[in-house]
Amino acid sequence: MLSSYIRYFLARLQSMFKYDGLPDTIPAKWLEHYLLTNGNALIARADDGNLYAFTGGLGGDPNVYYIPNNYIVANPYLNLTKTFSIDSGVNNGDAVLIYNDTYSQGLLPMLNRYCSQLVENDITLGIADILARATINISAADDRTKNSAELWLKRLREGKLSVIAEKAFIEGLNIREFKDVANSIIPLIEYHQYIKASLFNELGLNSNYNMKRESINSNESQLNDDMLHPLIDDMLRERKEGIDRVNALFGLNIKV
């Protein structure tokens, strides 16, 4: 369930950025997939002369800011195992590394956190939903009373009215009403919406999680607008800077 939640959110996030002018060998959806999940993607020219997006690992001696200068790629389909030098605009190289965000984390840590909470809440909500079926608990003092109670419940399920004729039956039953089970479902549903709204807001997508049960005014609905943009702005800036380096190194005109 956790992996399904993460994949659904990753599919939605494919619509956050649009590219124009990418080579046919670099589909936008797979470039975005690498950025969102791996935190970075390398644009390099393979031995067949085409440009591709690769994932791999950083290596080599670090630069003045302690960032490695090399990127190691192993791609079985292209029969390619190679260490590329990263062109950063300061250091010359034969490939460009695009970051998803400043620290190249990607979104999987965030998605794992929130989607784990959603899964746990789904489990709790499922248990509460099942327990909501038990509005009362009936206990009997002896087998005869138990059998009579089961017959009475059976006739109720069948839509038949029945009469309890024995005083011993009433006195032998202990009925306890469960009042709070059904009421526990509403807070769980609200918590589910809160988790999803918090995730969307961290990504930069406006989703209101105001818990007021009555209507809210426009000012209340816009309270979280100012906190929406830092991450998505950072992600866009990293993509633009990376694409600019790709254009300069390979003579392209890609826009994001």
C-alpha positions as CSV (number, residue, x, y, z in Angstrom):
1,M,0.0,0.0,0.0
2,L,2.9,2.4,0.8
3,S,4.5,1.9,-2.6
4,S,1.1,2.4,-4.3
5,Y,0.6,5.7,-2.5
6,I,4.0,6.9,-3.4
7,R,3.6,6.0,-7.1
8,Y,0.2,7.8,-7.2
9,F,1.7,11.0,-5.8
10,L,4.7,10.7,-8.2
11,A,2.3,10.4,-11.1
12,R,0.5,13.6,-10.0
13,L,3.7,15.4,-9.6
14,Q,4.6,14.7,-13.3
15,S,2.4,17.7,-14.1
16,M,4.4,20.2,-12.0
17,F,7.0,21.0,-14.7
18,K,6.8,21.1,-18.5
19,Y,9.7,20.9,-21.0
20,D,10.0,22.2,-24.5
21,G,12.8,21.1,-26.9
22,L,14.0,18.0,-25.2
23,P,15.6,15.5,-27.5
24,D,13.5,12.4,-28.4
25,T,15.9,10.2,-26.5
26,I,15.1,12.1,-23.2
27,P,11.4,11.7,-22.5
28,A,10.2,14.4,-20.0
29,K,8.4,11.9,-17.8
30,W,11.5,9.8,-17.2
31,L,13.7,12.8,-16.7
32,E,11.3,14.0,-14.1
33,H,11.1,10.5,-12.6
34,Y,14.9,10.5,-12.1
35,L,14.8,14.0,-10.5
36,L,11.9,13.3,-8.2
37,T,13.1,9.9,-7.0
38,N,16.9,10.0,-7.3
39,G,17.4,13.7,-6.5
40,N,19.4,14.3,-9.7
41,A,19.8,13.3,-13.3
42,L,22.8,13.4,-15.6
43,I,22.5,14.6,-19.2
44,A,25.3,13.0,-21.3
45,R,26.1,11.8,-24.7
46,A,26.4,8.1,-25.1
47,D,28.7,6.2,-27.5
48,D,25.9,6.1,-30.1
49,G,26.0,9.9,-30.3
50,N,22.6,10.5,-28.7
51,L,21.9,12.4,-25.5
52,Y,20.3,10.5,-22.6
53,A,19.3,11.1,-19.0
54,F,21.1,8.8,-16.6
55,T,21.1,8.0,-12.9
56,G,24.2,6.9,-11.1
57,G,26.5,7.9,-8.3
58,L,28.8,10.8,-7.6
59,G,32.6,10.3,-7.4
60,G,36.0,11.7,-8.0
61,D,37.8,14.6,-6.3
62,P,35.4,17.3,-4.9
63,N,35.6,20.9,-6.0
64,V,36.1,23.9,-3.9
65,Y,32.6,23.5,-2.4
66,Y,33.2,19.8,-1.7
67,I,30.9,18.7,-4.5
68,P,32.3,15.6,-6.5
69,N,33.3,16.4,-10.0
70,N,32.5,13.0,-11.6
71,Y,29.4,10.9,-12.1
72,I,29.5,7.2,-12.6
73,V,27.0,5.6,-14.9
74,A,26.2,1.9,-15.6
75,N,23.5,1.3,-18.2
76,P,23.1,-2.3,-19.4
77,Y,20.9,-1.4,-22.4
78,L,23.4,0.9,-23.9
79,N,26.3,-1.4,-22.8
80,L,27.7,1.7,-21.2
81,T,29.9,1.9,-18.1
82,K,31.6,5.2,-17.9
83,T,32.7,8.0,-15.5
84,F,31.6,11.4,-16.8
85,S,33.1,14.7,-15.7
86,I,30.4,17.1,-14.6
87,D,30.2,20.5,-16.3
88,S,29.2,22.9,-13.6
89,G,29.8,26.2,-15.4
90,V,32.9,26.7,-13.2
91,N,34.6,23.3,-14.0
92,N,34.4,22.1,-17.6
93,G,33.1,18.7,-18.3
94,D,31.4,16.4,-20.8
95,A,28.0,16.1,-19.0
96,V,25.6,18.1,-17.0
97,L,24.1,17.1,-13.6
98,I,20.6,18.5,-13.0
99,Y,19.4,18.7,-9.4
100,N,15.9,18.3,-8.2
101,D,16.5,20.6,-5.3
102,T,19.5,22.4,-3.7
103,Y,20.5,19.4,-1.7
104,S,19.7,16.8,-4.3
105,Q,17.4,14.9,-1.9
106,G,14.5,14.3,-4.3
107,L,11.0,13.9,-2.9
108,L,11.1,10.2,-1.7
109,P,12.0,11.1,1.9
110,M,9.0,13.5,2.1
111,L,6.7,11.1,0.3
112,N,7.7,8.2,2.5
113,R,7.0,10.2,5.6
114,Y,3.5,11.4,4.7
115,C,2.5,8.2,2.8
116,S,3.5,6.1,5.8
117,Q,1.2,8.2,7.9
118,L,-1.6,7.7,5.4
119,V,-1.1,3.9,5.4
120,E,-1.2,3.8,9.2
121,N,-4.3,5.9,9.3
122,D,-6.0,3.7,6.7
123,I,-5.3,0.7,8.9
124,T,-6.8,2.5,11.9
125,L,-9.8,3.7,9.9
126,G,-10.4,0.2,8.7
127,I,-10.4,-1.2,12.2
128,A,-12.7,1.5,13.4
129,D,-15.0,0.9,10.5
130,I,-15.3,-2.8,11.4
131,L,-15.8,-2.0,15.1
132,A,-18.6,0.4,14.2
133,R,-20.7,-2.6,13.3
134,A,-20.8,-3.6,17.0
135,T,-23.1,-1.1,18.6
136,I,-23.8,-3.4,21.6
137,N,-22.2,-6.3,23.3
138,I,-24.5,-9.0,24.6
139,S,-23.3,-11.5,27.2
140,A,-25.4,-14.4,28.6
141,A,-25.3,-16.2,31.9
142,D,-26.0,-19.7,30.5
143,D,-26.4,-21.6,27.2
144,R,-30.2,-21.4,27.2
145,T,-30.1,-17.6,27.5
146,K,-27.4,-17.4,24.8
147,N,-29.4,-19.6,22.4
148,S,-32.5,-17.5,23.0
149,A,-30.5,-14.2,22.3
150,E,-29.0,-15.6,19.1
151,L,-32.5,-16.7,17.9
152,W,-33.8,-13.2,18.7
153,L,-31.0,-11.5,16.7
154,K,-31.5,-14.0,13.8
155,R,-35.1,-13.1,13.6
156,L,-34.2,-9.4,13.6
157,R,-31.8,-9.9,10.7
158,E,-34.6,-11.7,8.8
159,G,-37.0,-8.7,9.4
160,K,-39.2,-10.7,11.8
161,L,-40.6,-9.2,15.0
162,S,-40.2,-11.5,18.0
163,V,-41.3,-11.5,21.6
164,I,-39.2,-12.3,24.7
165,A,-41.5,-14.1,27.0
166,E,-39.3,-15.3,29.8
167,K,-38.2,-13.1,32.7
168,A,-35.1,-15.3,33.2
169,F,-34.0,-14.3,29.7
170,I,-34.1,-10.6,30.5
171,E,-32.4,-11.1,33.8
172,G,-29.7,-13.4,32.4
173,L,-28.6,-10.9,29.7
174,N,-26.0,-8.2,30.2
175,I,-26.1,-5.6,27.4
176,R,-23.4,-3.0,27.0
177,E,-23.7,-0.2,24.5
178,F,-20.7,1.0,22.5
179,K,-21.3,4.8,22.1
180,D,-17.9,6.1,20.9
181,V,-16.9,3.6,18.2
182,A,-18.7,5.3,15.3
183,N,-17.7,8.7,16.5
184,S,-14.0,7.8,16.2
185,I,-14.3,7.6,12.4
186,I,-14.8,11.3,11.8
187,P,-11.5,12.4,13.4
188,L,-9.7,9.7,11.5
189,I,-11.2,11.0,8.2
190,E,-10.2,14.6,9.1
191,Y,-6.7,13.4,10.0
192,H,-6.4,11.7,6.6
193,Q,-7.3,15.0,4.8
194,Y,-4.9,16.9,7.0
195,I,-2.0,14.6,6.1
196,K,-2.7,14.9,2.4
197,A,-3.1,18.7,2.6
198,S,0.2,19.0,4.5
199,L,2.0,17.0,1.8
200,F,0.5,19.1,-1.0
201,N,1.3,22.3,0.8
202,E,5.0,21.3,1.4
203,L,5.2,20.6,-2.3
204,G,3.8,24.0,-3.2
205,L,0.2,23.0,-4.1
206,N,-2.5,24.8,-2.2
207,S,-4.8,22.4,-0.3
208,N,-6.8,23.7,2.6
209,Y,-6.8,21.7,5.8
210,N,-8.8,24.1,7.9
211,M,-10.6,21.9,10.5
212,K,-13.5,24.3,11.2
213,R,-16.8,22.4,10.7
214,E,-18.6,25.5,9.6
215,S,-17.9,27.6,6.5
216,I,-14.6,29.7,6.3
217,N,-14.1,33.1,4.7
218,S,-11.7,33.9,1.9
219,N,-9.0,35.2,4.3
220,E,-9.0,32.0,6.3
221,S,-8.7,29.9,3.1
222,Q,-5.6,31.9,2.0
223,L,-3.7,31.7,5.3
224,N,-1.2,29.2,4.0
225,D,-0.5,30.8,0.6
226,D,2.7,32.5,1.8
227,M,4.3,29.2,2.8
228,L,3.6,27.3,-0.5
229,H,6.3,28.5,-2.8
230,P,9.8,28.0,-1.4
231,L,10.3,24.3,-2.3
232,I,8.7,24.4,-5.7
233,D,10.6,27.7,-6.5
234,D,13.8,25.9,-5.5
235,M,13.0,22.9,-7.7
236,L,12.2,25.2,-10.7
237,R,15.4,27.2,-10.2
238,E,17.5,24.0,-10.1
239,R,15.9,22.7,-13.3
240,K,16.3,26.1,-15.1
241,E,20.0,26.3,-14.1
242,G,20.6,22.7,-15.2
243,I,18.8,23.1,-18.5
244,D,20.8,26.3,-19.2
245,R,24.0,24.4,-18.8
246,V,22.7,21.6,-21.0
247,N,21.9,24.1,-23.7
248,A,25.3,25.8,-23.5
249,L,27.2,22.5,-23.5
250,F,25.3,20.7,-26.3
251,G,24.0,23.6,-28.3
252,L,20.3,23.0,-27.6
253,N,17.3,25.2,-26.9
254,I,15.4,23.4,-24.2
255,K,13.0,25.3,-21.9
256,V,11.4,24.4,-18.6
